[in-house]
């Protein structure tokens, strides 16, 4: 399960207990995020995807596995799936970026690093309200956002704004699934176009839209998200 940009494994923190009874979960901090080592990227994301696949293989060998990617983690997961080939049982994209369509990059996010420490929490709360969550933004979400953003050393925005996922999908031969929050600010009225692009690659792509949830759907509606994800994984 690959987290989103400026994130860490804690993007899935509300889902671990609900899923670990039935699945072995691998929740890495991707290189350049959280507690992982940094990674220098130049022309493409393949060094990041290769590093993640090497880590997966170190833990489970050449076993078959499934991939779940949130936001920026979705396009990275697609690149991992391209490298791993038939070993991937299903790729589930959660609010994935990289379609080459209007994105959150155009939303009025607030810079925070230049602010006094006592003002940074307000900026993080604003960014969560604008991009990540549809409902009330609580203290837990602000804390996780602040911790993750502070530790992020790789900017995902340039990659998320490019059609990397869109260009990778035709190269995949893996069953697809996609989950969105119905109030995801990233969609900007182009959900049908995103679904169409996915179904060009997999006509049987499983789709779930969870009403009342924003971009960070796994955090905001964990029960509904886990039910949707389980259904997709069982279908693999």
N, C-alpha and C positions, 0 to 999 in steps of 0.2 A: 504494500500500500504506500504510494508515493504522495507526499504532501505537496501543498501549493507553494507559490513564490513567497519569499519573506516568511517562510514557515519552518516547521520541523515536524517530527513524528506526532507532536501534540495536536496537530490538526485532527488527529483521529482519537484524541484522548477520551472522548465520550463513547467510543465504539468498542474499545478493547474488551471490556467485560462482557458486552453483548455478543461478541463474535468468537472469543477465544475458546469457548467450550466446544466448538465444532470445527475450528480451523486453527492451523498453526499460522500465526501472524508474523510477518516480517515487516517492521515499521522503521525503516532507516531514516536518519537525517541525511538527506542527499548531500553530496560534496558541495561545500560552500554555504551550508545552512546548519543551524543548530550546533551540535557538538562535533560535527564531522570536519575533516581537514578541508582546506580550500582547494579549488580546482580552477586552473586557467583555461578558459574557452576562447577559441578564435573563430573559425569559420562555421562550425556546426556543433551540434549537441552530442555527437557520437562519443567523444571522450567521457562525457557524463554518463551516457547510457552504458558504455562498456564497463565503467567502474562499478555501476550498480549491478550489471549482470555478473561480473566477477564476484561481487559480494554475495549475490544469491547463490551462485554455484559453490562458493566456499562453504555455505551453510547447508545446502540440500543436494549438492552434486548436480547430476543431469536429470533429476526428477522433473516431472511435469508440474507446472504451477500456474496460478492465475494472477493477473495484474489489475490493480485498482489505482487510478491516478486522479488526483484532485487538481483542477485548474492547471497551472504550469506543470504539475506532476502528471497530468493526463498526456500532454504532448511528449514528455520524457518517457512515460510508460509505453507510448506508441513506438518510440525509437528502440526501447528495450525489446519490445515484442518483435520488431523487425529483425533484430540480431538473434533472438532466441528461436524464432521460427515456430515449428509445430509443438515445441515444449510448452507453449502458452495455451492453456485451456480456454481462457476467455480474457478479453481486455475490457474492463469497465471504466468508462470515462465519466468523471463526476465534475460537472461544471467546467469541462475542459476548455482551455484556450488553444490558440494555434489554428483557428479556422480561417484566418485572414478576413474576418468580418469585424464590424464595430465591437470594440472591447471596453473593458473597464479603464483602459489607459486614458480615455477621454473624460472620465469622471473627475469631479473636483476634489481630488485627494490633497491632504495637507502635509507639507514637509514638517519633520519633527526633530531631526538631529541637531538643528541649530538652536532649538528652544531650551530655556532653563529646565532642569529636571522636573520641577514642580508643574510645568505646563505641558509636558510631553504626554501625560495620560489623556488630557483633553483632546489632543491631536489624534492619538490612537483611537479614542472613542469615536471621533468624527469619521475617521477612515473606515472603521467597522460599520458605522451607520450607512455610509455612502456605498460601500462595496460589498461587505461580507454578510451582514445580517439584515433580515427584514423586520424583525421584532425588536424588543427591548434589548439593549446592550448592557449586560451585567458585568460585575467586577471580574469574574473568571475570564470572560472573553477579553477584556482590556488587559488583564495580566498576561495572558498567553500571547496576545498580539505584541505587547511591549517586549516581552522576553524574546520572541521569535524575530521581530524586526531588528532588535539590537544586535542579535547574533548573526544575522544574514550578511554574508560577504560577497554574495553573487547576486547581481540584479537580474531578475527574470523578465523584466518588462520588455527589453528589446527582442527577446525570443518569443514571448507571448503574443507580440504584435505582428509577428510574421506568420505566414500560412504553413507552418511546419507540420502541424497535424494533418491539415488538408492534403499536403503533398505526400505524407507518409502513408495515409490510409490505403491508397491503391497498391502499395507494396506489401500489405499484410494479408495473410491467409489465416485469420484467427477470428472466432466468433466475437462479436462486439455487443456491448451493452452501454447505455448512457443514462445517467441520473442527473436531473437538474432540480433546483428549487424553483417553484413557480414564480417567485418574486426575485429571481436572480437578476441583479442590476446589469450583469454582463450581457444578457441576452438581447436587450434593446430591440425587441419585436422581431428577431430573426430566428426563433426556435425552429420553425418549419424548415428553414434553409439548412440549419445545422443537421436536423434529422435526415433531410434528403441527402446531404453529403455522406453521412454515415451509412445510409442504406444503399448508396451506390457501391460501397465496398462490401457490405454485408446486408443483403435484402432482409434477412431475418433479425437484424439488430434489435435488441430488446430496449425499450424506452420506458422510463418512469419519470414523471414530473410530480414533485411533492409540493402541494399547495401550502402557502403560508411560510415557506422557507426561502431564505436568500441564497447567496452564492455559497456560503459555508454550510451547506445543507446537512452534512454529517454531524455537525456540532449543534445546529439549531433544532433539527428534528431527528435525533438519533434513532428512536424507535422505528419511525417510518423509513429512514434511510437503511437501517439494517435489514428490515423486512424486504425492501426492494433489492438490496444487494444479495441477500440469501437466495431469493428467487432466481436471480440471474446466474449465480454460481451453481445452483443445483441443476440448472438447465444446460450446463456445460458438458 
